[in-house]
């Protein structure tokens, strides 16, 4: 599917319509004064978020804040440990 070219003015005036279309998988190239300024496209769900750490894997239900802060402090003081 090719992306549609829209003006910035058109996007501003019909934002909810374009949000709905992007939600359906369509992409748009937004132009201002005959110059492309950005692309509006759906988020790739797999690359949208990066898991840094899942504290529930350390202990069921997570860990207390004090313990987390203590572990982070130790990691900062000794990064190779």
Secondary structure, 3 states (H helix, E strand, C coil): CCCEEEEHHHHHHCHHHHHHHHHCCCCEEEEECCEEEEEECCCCHHHHCCCCCCHHHCCCCCCCHHHHHHHHHHHHHCCCC
